[in-house]
Amino acid sequence: DSLGSAVGILQRAIDIKADYTEAIEKMARIYMGLDRYEQAYECYEKIVKTNKKHAGALSGLGQLCQIKGDMGMATSYFKQSLRIDKNDAKTNCGCANTLFASNQYAESAEYYRKAIQISPEYVEAHIKLGHAYFQISDFDEAAKSYTKGAILDPTLEELSTYLRNVVENISDASVRYEVRQILEKRIQ
C-alpha cells in the first residue's frame, strides 16, 4: 500500500542521515495513522533524544500517552511542547483534553480558550470548552461555547442535545433567548 511505501522511502532517508528529524517525524505520523503506536513512540523518542525542544515530537508523545490512557504523562508532554510553541491550537486542545479526562475542568477550560484564541473557528475546542464550563456549573458560558460551535458547524447533531441540557440553567436572558433561537432553527 502507499503508506507502506512511504515508510520505506522515509526509512531509506533516515538510513542515509540518522538524525533526519523531518523524516522521522513524518514516519511517526504515518505510524500513528496505522495505529502502530509503539513504532510512533520510538520515532518521537528518537527525535527528543537529539532535540529536547522539539515541540512536535513532545506533542506526539503527549498524544500517544493519551491513547494509552496515561493522562498525567500526556499532560506533561503537552505542557512541555507548549512551553516551546504556545501557539499550537491542537496541542492546547490536546492538553485540555487530558486535563478534562483527569477531572481538572477549570484548567482544561484555560487551554480550550487558548486553542480558540489561536484558531477561532476550531469547532471541537468550542464544544469541549462548553463541556468544561458545564462541569464547573458555568451554564451561561457553556451555552455560549455550544452556541459558537453550532454557528460554526450547523450540521453537528449532538450540539442540539448539549444546548437542550444547558438551556434551563442559563441565568442570562439574552443567552437563553439565543440558545432557544438556535434550537428552533435546528428543529426546522
Secondary structure, DSSP 8 states (H G I E B T S, - for coil): -HHHHHHHHHHHHHHHSTT-HHHHHHHHHHHHHTT-HHHHHHHHHHHHHH-TT-HHHHHHHHHHHHHHT-HHHHHHHHHHHHHH-TT-HHHHHHHHHHHHHTT-HHHHHHHHHHHHHH-TT-HHHHHHHHHHHHHTT-HHHHHHHHHHHHHH-TT-THHHHHHHHHHTT---HHHHHHHHHHHHHHH-
